[in-house]
Amino acid sequence: MTLLTAVFAAIVCTVIWYRNAPNNEMKVGVLCFMYWGASLMWLVDAIFAYAELRDEFFTPAPADMLNDLYLGLSVVALGLIIWLVILLIKDPKGVVAAALSKKKQA
């Protein structure tokens, strides 16, 4: 489930990035790289788990699947948080700087 969650997040993010390809103002490419990296990591993990478990790999317990789903969603949320922090630091549209300068003037 972690692999599927990360791959779906990577695909959605890549589609959003591709639609806005010439304009990389929101730094969506960084988010794509994080999700594709996580997908690659879990693909390698799945290959090694299959090599170890063989047939049992395809019949996981429901509790294990739920735990993997929570882990995958946690990684997607953490990726979004990291992306938001990068976005706030870079401030491509100047929103944070404008808000801070407005507070100083008031």
C-alpha positions in Angstrom: 0.0 0.0 0.0 2.9 2.4 0.6 4.1 1.9 -2.9 0.6 2.5 -4.4 0.0 5.6 -2.3 3.4 7.1 -3.2 2.9 6.2 -6.9 -0.6 7.8 -7.0 0.7 10.9 -5.3 3.7 11.1 -7.7 1.4 10.7 -10.8 -1.1 13.4 -9.6 1.8 15.7 -8.8 3.5 15.1 -12.2 0.3 15.8 -14.1 -0.1 19.1 -12.2 3.6 19.9 -12.9 3.2 19.0 -16.6 0.1 21.2 -17.0 2.1 24.2 -15.7 5.4 23.1 -17.1 6.8 26.4 -18.4 5.8 28.2 -15.3 7.5 26.6 -12.3 6.5 29.3 -9.9 5.0 27.0 -7.2 8.0 24.6 -7.2 5.8 21.6 -7.9 8.8 19.8 -9.4 10.4 19.5 -5.9 7.2 17.7 -4.8 7.4 15.4 -7.8 11.0 14.4 -7.1 10.1 13.6 -3.4 7.2 11.4 -4.4 9.0 9.7 -7.2 11.9 9.1 -4.9 9.6 7.6 -2.3 8.0 5.4 -5.0 11.4 4.1 -6.1 12.4 3.4 -2.5 9.2 1.4 -1.9 9.6 -0.4 -5.2 13.0 -1.6 -4.1 11.5 -2.6 -0.7 8.8 -4.6 -2.5 11.3 -6.4 -4.6 13.3 -7.5 -1.6 10.2 -8.4 0.3 9.0 -10.5 -2.6 12.4 -12.2 -2.8 12.1 -13.1 0.9 8.4 -14.0 1.2 7.5 -15.3 -2.3 3.8 -16.3 -2.4 3.1 -14.8 1.1 3.9 -11.4 -0.4 0.6 -11.4 -2.3 -1.6 -12.3 0.7 -0.8 -9.7 3.4 -2.9 -9.5 6.6 -5.5 -6.7 6.6 -3.8 -5.1 9.6 -0.5 -4.9 7.7 -2.3 -3.3 4.7 -3.9 -0.7 7.0 -0.6 0.1 8.6 1.1 0.4 5.2 -1.7 2.7 4.1 -1.2 4.9 7.2 2.5 5.0 6.5 2.0 5.9 2.9 -0.5 8.7 3.7 2.0 10.0 6.4 4.7 10.2 3.9 2.5 12.0 1.4 1.5 14.5 4.2 5.2 14.9 5.2 6.1 15.6 1.6 3.4 18.3 1.4 4.6 19.9 4.6 8.2 20.0 3.3 7.0 21.5 0.0 5.0 24.1 1.9 8.0 25.1 4.0 10.1 25.4 0.8 7.3 27.4 -0.8 7.1 29.8 2.2 10.9 30.2 2.3 11.2 30.9 -1.5 8.0 33.0 -1.5 7.7 33.1 -5.3 4.7 35.5 -5.3 5.9 37.7 -2.5 2.8 37.0 -0.4 4.8 36.4 2.9 7.0 39.4 2.4 3.9 41.6 1.7 2.2 40.3 4.8 5.2 40.9 6.9 5.8 44.4 5.6 2.1 45.2 6.1 2.4 44.2 9.8 5.4 46.3 10.3 3.7 49.4 8.9 0.5 48.9 11.1 
